[in-house]
Structures are given as structure tokens and as C-alpha cells.
Amino acid sequence: MIIAWRGPVLDRSPWAAGTRAHLAGLRAAGAEVALEPLLWQQGSVLAPADEAALAVLAHRTLDDVEVTVQHVPGRILDPYTRGRLRVALTALPGDVPGEDWLMRLGQMDDVWVPTAAQRDALVGAGLDPDRVAVVPEPVEMPEALPAPLAHPDMHGTVVLAVADWAARSGWDVLLDAWCRAFRAGDDVTLVLLAFASDGVEADFGARALEAVTRAGHDPAAMADVVILDEAVPVARMGSLFAAAHAVCAPGTGLARGRDLLEAMACGRPVIARAGAGAPIDASTGWVLPEGADGRPDRNALVAALRDVHARRDDLAGLGAAARAAVAAAHATPAVTARVLERLEGITPRRRSPGEASGPRVALYGAVTRSHSLATVNRSLADSLVRAGAVDLSLVEVEPADPGREGAMPVGAAGRAARRLFDGMPEVTIRHGYPPSFARPPAGRLVVTLPWEFGPIPRDWRRAIEDGVDEVWVPSRHVRDGFAASGVDPDVVRVVPNGIDPLRHRPGLEPLPLPGVRPGDHRFLYVGGLLWRKGADLLLDAYRAAFTRDDDVVLIVKDFGRGGPYQPQEAEERVRAMAADPEGPRVHFLRDRLTDDEMPRLYASADCLVHPYRGEGYGLTVAEGMACGLPVITPEGGATADFCDADTALLVPSHPLVLDRTRVGDLELSGPVTVIEVLALDLARAMRDAYERREEAREVGHRAAAHIRAHHTWDRAAEVAAARLRALAGHDAPRTVTA
């Protein structure tokens, strides 16, 4: 049996660590295995030799694969992987699996989870018990206990915790307990190996101090805390565990316990809840009861920390028992034997044929997130399904927004999310960022690329030439950038975005905005606070055009922490202007709004301002126009496809070619090229809209009629369906260059 293993492998996440351990076990057992690596977090924690060994597995052909094991969160499982069997190896994010997880897990031939408690949760939620198995986390046991890592700031009793700032790792509970257990001057050190699994950059030290203060403690009176915010190489993790007297995991919910298991394998006792995924009892550490809020009991955690300190020279017995417990249940060879045994008994799940007469199409991308790419995906999917021109399957590729775990699309897009083809898709569409150019196991490949900086990245051009059948772009402006970069014009097609005329329409009830004076003229900005979006130009123009004496307010709606635009360059400036009692009024709106609330936000404004430098389409501009707002936006650029002097308040713009060919870590095919308005021209346009309100309202009326008649998602779906039918009707996919 040839096994393809799909998942992250290079980073420090428990998903990547588990993949590495499973691959090591399978190779040692003589199994034929290929690797389909996923990139989740930037950077690698592996030595070059280990990376090279994994690269050999990643270059194995996948054509003869019999089974694909996906080691990813259940929400983002791919239902169309290679081979006759599709296996999910996952770990639940909480006590109760969400609908998004259950739907996708229910489409797999077999589901593996690391603990019996997680299996019970899935079976209790309705999954077939015969297709859910416990496969413990594999741990490679070190032959000898590693030497402790030396660190100049560690002293006395050392407690280590791996703190994911974006998850339920309980780092705030731990800091609170630490301040209760010890005082400044005590011979103790708390070491936090900090990271953010969502990839959002953060000042971990500042956030720790904020949490300590919020819990009612004086940071100056706190015992020493050391924060390690750089990834520790795998080769040194054992030494880091060895430097601690105990390792603490104060997280919540059902867990996989990866960090605890690795610490126990290194002979370290642990502090955690019984459901933390590791074999914890009084012989291996300190078991924390849960409080009424489902989090570890703080008093018990305080007592455990103090007991570690009191017994720090007498913990060898606990550590030896912890190591033995992990060796008995989690040693990699035993887990590998369990994997191979389970694979032999799996049978394929029956899949139902489709009802639609059109081609089978799988759309891969974010679906339930709040950013614009997800809006595009679910809106286009909804219109494609309602039109019935294609048989659509919608595949989620991103984790849920915080607070929206378990979310599923509704309506026609929801039906597409639940659709599972009997065979492989005839056309696969990939739309996400960073983009994926991975060829599907069968059929044609379309990649949607709304690029905003003119010349495209060189790596994109090579990937398009090597294996993409068609590139979709949302505007003629973007298409011209691809052509100027040397991409075959016949490969690039304009498939526009659009608006939902039922949702985005004039006359909606305005969204209440506490803190905004009822009589003020309201300018609205919606988008990331970025140079590309022109946020700096907007703030300059607004301050130049208005004073505190004017009855005007600028409402700034961004996407906040966890949104698609990080870092937000103008965020601090917006905060400062909002807090300035002498400048023109600014209202900073950071609340997460639903799809139904966003049109009401447009309805609460008098004028939308979007002075972008680079856009792929300008979706918020189209949405604001559809709601009847006059829109101030640059002349030219991507919005020229639906904005003219009759339907928008255009500001003269000029081409801006920068003296650089890089955007982030991407090397472009030419210098960065955007458009730009002058701040004074923008200020004049804003002042005119303020003083000539009736004329501006007439522009908004014409804009709404134009957008709602010619630029809807149904119209975009017609264009997309025509291209999909053409692609599916070709005799064979393009030849892929080896």
C-alpha cells in the first residue's frame, strides 16, 4: 500500500510535529510513503539534513497512491485527494465539534483522533462509530535524557509552558496563578515559549503585562517571567524541556497534549487537566480540576506551582513515571503499527452522484471568514448553484474567525459546501492568499488572482506556465498587469466580482452607531488600514478638509486583529485621531459585522471614501454604490470597470512606479506599479461632497441603479459558468511541465 501523507511538516505546530513523528515511524516500518507538504507558518524548526530527507518524500510521485492521510483540522479537509481511501487524522478544537467539522469528517472514509474522549465526542455528535478510531499521538522517545538548555535569565525553580497566543492555551490563567503563587525576588522562573498559530504578529511581552494588570496584579511585584518568542529548533526542544522542573499546560477543552507528551518523554512531570491528551495522574504530575468556566481551577494551579517549587529537588520519581507512561502508550513504533493495522481494514465510503447537468467544479478557498476573499467565494458559489449551470462543491481552506467556530455558509452556498462528488472534479478553482497552484489529481485547474501591484510575482508566472489552465482576474486593470508580466493573454480571463442586489440596496435601516452624533455628515471608509488602500491619504485629506467645528465625522471600519490585513500600518494613527479632542471627529469601528450588518453600515453613512493605490476590484466600492452612496474614489484603476463620472465622485489619479521590485517576500516581474491621488485633491472632493450634498446624493442614486443592473453576482456567475463549461469540454488538461 502506497500512502500519501498530507499536512504541515516544517513549522513548530503540533500538526507538523505529529506529521514528522508519523513519517519517521512509517519509514522505519518499511512503508511506502509520499509527502504532500502544506505551508502553515513561515520558517522551519528543522535542521537542513532533516529538511532534505523530507524533500525526498515530497518529490515522490503521487500518481499510484492508494490512500491519503490528511493531518489537518477537520474543517479544512480536502475531500478530493488522491487514492481510493481518504483518511482524516485530526484533533478537536473544543469539547463539542462544530457543524463545519462534522460535515467534512462525515465525508471521510476513516477518522482518527488522538484520545478516547475525542472519539466519544465525534460518535456522540453522529459520526459512524465504525469509521472513527483512536490513534495516539506518536512520540519519538530520546534514548538518553538531554542536557538542560542554559539561559541567562532562568534561575531557581523553572516552570515551562508552550503558549499559543491565538488559541485556548490558557496563558492568561497561568500568568494570573503565577502572580498569586510567587512574588518578585522568589527564586523561580516562568518560561513561556510563545507563538501565535494564526500567524498574526504580536508583542507577546506587552500582551502578558496587559493580562497581568487586567487580573489585578502589579507587574512590578511579579516573579520573573521569560518569554521566548522565536521558534526553538526541534533539535533543542528536548534541552528546553530538560531545563524545566515541570511543564504546565493550563488549556481548555479536549486536547491532543503534544507538548506535554514530548516533555514527559524527556522525563519531566507535568501540570494539566485530565483531558489534556497526556497520561496524567498523581504519579506523573499534578492533575488540575476544572472550574465552573471550564478552565483549570486557579487555586489548584497555584497550589501545583508552589508544590513544584517546594519539591524541586525531589521530582525525579515523577519524571521517570511520566517518561514510562508515554513510552507505554505513545512510542512511535507502537503507534505506527496501529496506523498500518487500521489502514488494512478501511473500505471506501459510498458517494452519491450529482443532480446538476453541468460540469463538476470544486471551488477551494476561504468561505465563512469575514474578509473579502471569503465574501467573493461564497457569493459566487451561491449564484453558480442557483443558476444550475455547474455542479459545485465548495471546499473550505482556512480556519474559522474567532468566535465563529463551527460556522457554515447558508443557502445555496451551504448546499455546495456539503456537496461531495462521486468522482473527481472536472475543473478545480483555487482562490485564496497566499495562492495555491497545486495541480488537482484530475481535471483542469483555474487559479483566481486579484493582484494589486501591477507586475505579478515571478514565482506566480512560472507556476502559471507550468500547470495552470486558466487564470481568473476580477478586472481589466489586473488583466493588463498580467499581460505586461509576460503571461499568455489567452490564459487570463476577466471574471468580475459583483454585489447581491437583495442585500445591497438603497433604503435599508441604518446600523446604530453609538458615539456618533445624529446630525453629523458621515464619511465612511471600509477596508484594511494599509498604504495600498490609501488609508494615509484619507487621514491627511480629512484633516486638511475639516476641523472640529464642522458637523462631520469619519467612520473607519477595519477588520481588526485576525483579519486579512496584517500589520495595519495606519491603525495607531486612526486611534490617535479618534482620541484627539481638537481635531475633526473620527469614529473607529472595530466590531465584527455580519453579511447582513455590513449593508446597514453603508446605509448609516452619507458618502463612502476609498482612495486606494492598488485594488484587484474594489468590492466595498461596488457595495457602497449599490446601497445608494456617492463614492469618492480614484479615476482609473480597477474600479474603472464600474465607476465613471456619472456614477462616482472621481478624483484625478496618476501612475506611481516605485523604485523597488519586491512586495513582502515576493520578487515581482517589474517595479511595483499603482495609482495615486493627491491628498489635496481628495480633500477638495470630500469638501465638495460635504457642501453639495444634494448633488452627491444624485450621484449615489445613479450609482445604485447602474451597479444593481450590470454588476451583480448573478452576472459574474454567468461569465464564470461559460468559462467552466469551456474548460470542462476540452479533450485533455494542459501538459504539465515536469
N, C-alpha and C positions, 0 to 999 in steps of 0.2 A: 504494500500500500504506500503510495506516494502522498505525503502530507504537505499542504501549503499552510504556513503559519502567518497570519496577518495581524499586525499590531505595531505599536511603537517599540523601539528597541534601544535607542541611544541615550535617552534622557534619564532623569532620576526618578520619574514617576513609578508608583508600584506596578502600573501596567507594563512599563518597559522592563522593570526588574523581573517581573514574573515571566515575561516572554524570554528573557535571557536564560533564566533557570530552566524553563521547559525545553528550549532548544538544546541546551547543554545535555539535559537528560536524554532527549531523543537521539542526539548524535552518539552519545555514549552507548545507547542501546542498539545502535546499528540501523535505526530507522532512516528511511529516505525522506528528507525534509527540505523544503524550499521556503524562503522567507519573502514575504511581501511587506516591506517595512513602511510604517506610517510615521510622519513627522508631526509631533505634537508641540514640543517645546524646543526652542533654539538651543544649540550647544550639545555637547556629548560629555558623558561621565566615564567613557571607556578609554582605555589605552589604545594607541594606534594598532597594535597587534590584534587586539580583540575586535576592533572595528574591521580590520582586514578579513578576519575569519568570518564575520557576519556578512561582509560584502560578497564572499564566495557563495553563501547561501542565497543572497538576494539576486545573484546573477544566474541562478539555475532556471531552466525553462519551466514554465508553469502549464504547458500545454497538456501534459499527461497526468496532471494532478487528479487524484480520486476524492480527496476530502480537503476542505478548507476549514481551519480552526481560526476563528476571529477572537482575539483577546482585546476587546474594547467594551465601553459601556453599552448596555443593551439598546439604548436609544439610537445609536449610530451604526448598528449592524448593517452590513450590506447583504441584501437578500439574493444578489445575483453574482456570487463568487464562483470560482472555478470548481469543477468536480461534481460528482453526483451527490455528495453529502456536504451539508453546511452546519457547522458546529459553532455555538456561541460559548466562549469561556469568559465569564463576566463576574462582576461583584456589585451588589445593590448599593445605591447611594443613600438609602434610608430604610426604615423598618417596613414601609409599605411601597411596593413597586408601583410606579405611575403607569397611566394608560399607554404612554409612548413606549415604555419598556416592554410591557406585556404584549402589545400588538406585534412588535418586531421579534421578541423572543418566541412568540407563538408561531412564527413563520420558519423557525429553525428546525432542523432535523433532530438536534440534541442540544441541551443547555447544561452547561457545567458551572457550578458556583463553589466557592471555597469552604463553606460551612453548612452544617445541617440546618441551622437556623435560617439561612438564606434559602435553602431548598424548601423548607416548610413555608416560608413566606410566598414563594412562587406557586407552589402547589395550592396553598390556601387561596391564592388570587385567581386560580382557574387553569393553570398550565397542566398539561398531561403529566402525571407523576412518572410514567414510564419514560418520558423524554427529558427528565430533569435529574441530574446526578451531582453528587458531591465529589469534586476533585480538589484536594487540599492544595494550598499554596506550596510550591516546591522551594526548598531552601538548600543551597549547597553548603554543607557543613564544613567549616575550616578544620583541617587536620590538627592544627595546634592553635591555641588561643593567641590572637595577635597582640603585639606590644601596644600599650596605650599611646594615643596621639598626644604630643606635647603642644600646649598652647599657653602663651604667657599670661593670659587673663583667667585661666582656670585654676582654682585653688580649693582646698578642703574637700568637702563632700560635693560631688558633681552629679547633677541630675540632667539627663539629656531628653529633649523632646523634638520630634520632627513636626514642624508647624506649617501646615498648608494654610496660608492666609486667606485663601478663597474657598475653603471647604469647612466641614464640620469637625475640624481637628481639635477644637476646644482650647486653643491657645489663650483666649481671654480668661477662661475658667482657671487655667494653670497659673497665669500671672496673678490673678486675684488670690488664689490659695498660697502662692509663693510669698506674697506680701503679708499674708496672715500668719504664715509659718515662721518667717525669719525677719530679721531686721538688718539694717546696714551695719557692717562690722562683723556679722556672723561668718564663720569660716565655711561658706557654702557658695556654690556657683550653679545657676540655672543656664544651660546651654540650649538655645533654640536654633535648630537647623531650619531656617526659614526659606520658603519659596511660595509662589502663587501659581497654582495649577491652571488658572485661567489665562496666564501669560501677561496679566496686567502689571506693569511696573509699579512698585510701591516703596515708600520709605518705611521699612519694617520697624526701625527704631522709633520713628515718630508715632507710628500706629500703636506700638507697645506702650509708650508713655501715655498716649491718649487713653488706652484701655485701663491702665493703672489708675489714672486720675479719675476716669469715669466710675471706677469701682470704689472711689472714696479714699484712695491711698495717696500718700505723699511720695512721689518718685525719689526724692532725696533720702527718704528713710528706707528704701527698698534694698534688700540684699542683692548682691551682684548678679547681673544677667548678661550673658554674652550671646550676641546674635550673629550667627554665621549665615550670611545672605548670598554666598557664592556656592555654586554646586560643588559638592565634595566628590572627587573621583571614586568609582566603585572600589578601586584597589585600596583606598584609605578609609572606607566606611567601617571596616572591622576595627581599625585602630581608634576611630572616633567612638564606637560603642565601648571599646575596652577602656577608654578614658573616663567613662561614667561609672558611678557606683550603682545607678539604676536608670532605667529608661522609662519614661512616662508617656502614655497616650490617652489623654483625657477627652477623646472624641465621643460622638453620639451615634446612635443608630447601629445597624448591623454593619460590621466592618470586616475587612479581609486580614488586617493585622500584619501586613508585610514588614513594616519597620520593627514591630515587636518581635516577630519571628526571627529576623536577622540578628537582633540584639540578643535574644535568648540563645541562638546558635553560637554566639560569641561569649556565652557564659554570664550574661547579665540578667539579674532579676528585673521584673517589670511592674509598673503600676498602671492598671487599666480596668475597665469594666469587664464583666464576664463575657459579654457579647462582642469583644473587640477583635475576635478572629484568631486568637492565640490560646494555647492551653494554659490558662492562668488559674491558679488556686493558691492557697496559703503556702504550698511547698515551693512555688516558683516566683512569688512576689506578693503584691497587695491587690486584692480584688475590691474595686470601688462599687458601692451600691449606687443606683440611680436616684436622683432627686425627683420631685414632683414634675419638673420641667423636662424630664428625660435626659438631663445632663448628669455627669458624675456629681455625687454628693460632695459639696465643698468641704464640709467638716471632715469627711473621711479622707479626702485628698490631702488636707492639711495634716492630718494625723499620719498618713503614709509618708509624706515628705519628712516630717520630723523623725519618724521611725528610721528612715533611711539614714539620716544624719546621725542618730544615736547609735546605730548598729553598723556604721560604715566599715568597720574593721572586722565584721563578723558576718559578711554576706556571701562568702564563698559557697556555702552549702546551698543557698537559694539559687545562686548562679549555676552550679553544677546540675541541680534538679531541672532548671529551666532548659539547659542545653540537652539533657537527656529526653525531656518531653518533646522537644522539637525534633530530635533525631528519630524518635519513635513514630511520629505521625507525619512529618513533613520532609524527610530526607528525599532528595531529588530522585534517586533510583526507584524508590517505592512509589512515588507519585507518577513517574513515567510508566511504570508497569500498569498502574491503574488507567492511565490515558490509553495505552495500547489495547488493553483488555476492553475498555468501553468502546473504542472505535470499531472493534470487530463485530459488535452486536447491534450497531445502528442500522436502521432501514430508512430510506427516503420518505419524507412526508408527502402525502398526496397534495397536489396543487391543482386548482380549478382553472379551466380555460377562460379566456376573456369573452366579453359580450360585444365589445365595440368592433366595428368593421375596419377601423383604421389601423395603421402600423402600431406595434408595441414600442412604447417610448418610456424610458426611465429618466427622470429628472433628478439629479443629485445636487443638493445644496441645502443651506440653512432654510428652515421652513417656519418655525414658531418663534424665532428670535425677533427682537424689536427693530433691528437695523434694516436699511433699505434693500440689501440683497435678499433678505428673507421676505420682505414685502413683495419684491418682484417675483420671487419663486412661487409663493402661494397664490398671488393674484393671477399670474399667467397660468398656473395649474388649474385654478378654478374655472377660468374661461375656456381652456382647452377641453376640460372634462364636460362642461355644459354644452359645448359645441358638438361633441361626439365625433370629432374628425380623427382623433387618435385614441388609442388605448393607453392610458397614462398611469405610471407607477411613480410615486413621489417618495424619494429616499432622503431622510434627514442625515446631515453630516456634522452638525455642531451640537454641543451641549445646550441645555435649556438656560434661559435667562434666570438669574437668581430670583427666587420667589415664584417662578412659573414652572417648577419641576413637574413633569407629567403632562405638560400641555400638548395638545394635538390640534392640528388645523381642523376647521369646521367646514360644513357644506361640501361642495364638490371637491375641494382640495383635500378634505378629510377622507373622502372615498378613495382618492388617488393615493393617499398615504397608506391606506390599508390594502391596496391592490397588490397582488402577487401573481406574476405571470406563471403559466405552466412551463414555458420555455424561456429562452434568453431574450432581452430587448433587441429589437431590430435597430434602434437608434438610442444612444445614451447621450444625454445633455449634462454637462458639468458646469455649475455656476456657483462659485464661491471664491473667497480670498483668504490665503493665497490660492491661486488657481491650481487645479489638478489636471494634468494632461495624460493621466493613466489610461491606456487603452482598455476597453472592456473586454471580457472573454470572447465576445462575439458581437457582430454588428458594427454600425457606424458610430463615429464619435463627433459630437459638437461641443465646443467649449465657448461659453459666453464670457466676454472680456470687456467690461466697461472701463477702459483705461483713460486716465485724465491728464496725462503729462506729455502728449504728443508722441514722439518716437517710443516704440514699445521696448521692453527689456530684451536684450539679446537672447537670453535663455528661452524666452517665450517664442521668439521667432524660430529658433532651432526646434523646439518641441512641436510647433505647428507644422513645420516642414517634415518632421519625422513621422507624425502619426495622427494628425487631426484632419478629419474630413471637411469640417466647416467651422468657421469662427463667426459667432454672432456678436454684433456690437449694437448698442442702443441708439446711436445717432450717426449722421453723416460726418460730423466733426471727428468722431473717434475712428470711423472708417478711413478717413483721409490720413490719420496718423499711422494706421497700419500700412496703408499703401506707400506712404513716404518711408516706412521702415523696410520695404522690400518684400512684404508679404504678397503672394499671388492675389490680385484683386478678385479673381473668381472664387476664392476660398472665403472671402469676407462678405458677410451679408448683414444688412441693417434689419434687425428685428426690434422694433421700438418698445419702450415701456408704455404705460398708459395710466388711466385713472378708472375708478369704479364710479359710474355716474349715479348709482343708487346711494353710495356712501358719501361721495364728494359732490355736494350740490349747494346752491345758494339757499338761504333761508333756514339753516339749521339753528337749533338752540345754542347760544354761545356757552362755552365752558366757563364756569365760575372761576375767577382768578383772585382769590383773597390777597389783599395787599396792593391791588391795582385800583386806582381811583376811577369811579364810574365815568366821569366826564372826559378823561384824557383820550387824546388821539393815540391809537395803539399801532405802533410798528412791530412787526413780528419777524424774527429770524428763527429758522428751524434747521439744525444741522450741527455737525462737529465744529468745534472752535479751533479751526485749523487755518494755516496760511493758504492752503489750496482752496478752501471755502470762502476766503476773503473776510474772515472774521475781524482781522486787524483793520482792514479798510472800513468796515462797517462801524467799528467803535470810533475810529478817527473822524469819520464823516458825521456821525451822530453828535459827537461832542462839538464839532465845528458848526453844525446847523442849529443846535438848540441849547437853551440854558434852563436853569431850574425854574425860571419864571414861565416857561412855555407849558401849556396844558398837554403834554405829550409824554409817552413812555415807550421805551424799547423793551419788548418781551423777548428774551433769549431762551429758546428751548433746545437744550443739547441732549445727548444720550447718556451722559454720566459715566461713572465707573462701571467697567464691564461692557461698555458699548464698543462699537467697531472702530472708533477713532481714539487711539492712544499713542503718545500722550496728546492732550489737548492744549495747544500752545497758548491760546488766549484765555484759558479758564481763570487764572488768577486776576487778569485784568478785568474780566467781567465781574468777578466777585468784588473787586475794589470799586468799580463804578457803581455797582448796586448798593454798596455801603456808603458811598460818598454823599453827604447831606447837602453839598453845594452844587454838584453837577447835575446835568439832566437825568431824569429818572430812568432807572434800569431795573427790570424785574427778571431775576434769574430763576427759570422754571426747570427743576431737575427731576420732577416726578415722572415715573414711567407711565406713559399713557397707552391705552389700548387702541386697536384699529378704529373703534367707534368714537373714541375720545379725540383723536387727532383732528378729524374734520370739524369738530366743535371748537377746537383751539383756533383753527383758521377762522371760524365764524365769530370768534371773540375779538378778532383784530380788524383794523381798518386798512392795513397795507402790509404786504409781505416784501421783505428786502432780502435779496440773495446775490451779493456782489462777488460771485465766485471767480477764481482764476482758472480752475480746472474742474470740469464735470464730465461724467460719461453721458448723462441725460439731463438731470435736474428734476428729479421726481417731485420734490417738495414744491418746486415752482409750478409744475403742472397741477398738483393737487390744490395749491392755493388758488390758482386761476379757476379751477373747476368749482370751487366754493364761492366764486364771485369776487375775489380780492384783486385789486390792482397790484401788480407785481413790479418792483424795481429790480432790474437785472441787466447784465451787460448786453450790449449789442454784439451779435456773433456768438461763437462758441456752440456748445451742444444744444442750448435752448433755442437756437435759431430755427430748429426744426418745427417749433410750435409757437414761437414768440415773434411778433413783428410790431411795427409802430402803431398798429391799430389795436393790438391786444395786450400790450405791455408798455410799461414806462421804461424805455430803453436808455441806458447810459453809454455814451461812446466808450469803446474799448480799443486797445492797441495790442498787437502781438508782443509777448515778452519771452525772449530767448535767454535762458540763463547760461552762465559760463560753467556749467557742470553737466555731466552725463550720468549721474547716479541719483537714484531715489531710494533712500534707505540702503539696503544691501544689494539693490538691483542695478546692474550696469545696462544703460539704455543704448539703443541703436543710434542715437544722436543726442544733441543737447536738449535739456528739458525745455519744452515749449508750451506756454499757456497764453491766456489773455489777461489783461488787467485794466481796470478803470482807475481814474484819478479820484482820490478821496474828495477833492473839492467838487468835482462833477457829481459824485454820489451825494454829497451834502446838498448840492443845489437841487437834485432830483427829489430828495427826501423833503426838503423845504417846500418845493413846489407841490408835492402830493399833500402836504400838511395844509398849505394855504389855499389850494384849488381842489378842495375835497370832492365837489360835485363832479368835476371833470374826471378825477381819478376813479370815482365810483362808476362812471360810464365806461371807462376802460375795463374795469372789472366785470361789468355786465357782458361786454363783447367777448372778453376772455373766456368767461364761463360757457357761453354759447359755442364758441369755437372748439374748446377742449372737449366738451361733452359730446360734440358731434363727430369729431375727427380723431381723437387721441385717447380712446378707451382701451381697456384690457381686451375686450372682445375683438377690437380691430387688430391689436397686437397678436392675439391668438390666431386670427386668420392668416397673418403673414407667417407666423411660426408653423402652423399646420401645413401650409403649402410647401415650406422647405422640408419639413419632416417627411411628407409623402414623397417628395422628390428623392430624398436621401434613401428612404426605405425601398424605393423602386429600382435603385441601381443594382447591377448584377453582382457586384462584389465591393468590399471596402477598398479604400486606397491601400496600396502596398506600403507596409511599414518598413522603414529603413532599419536594418539591424545596427 
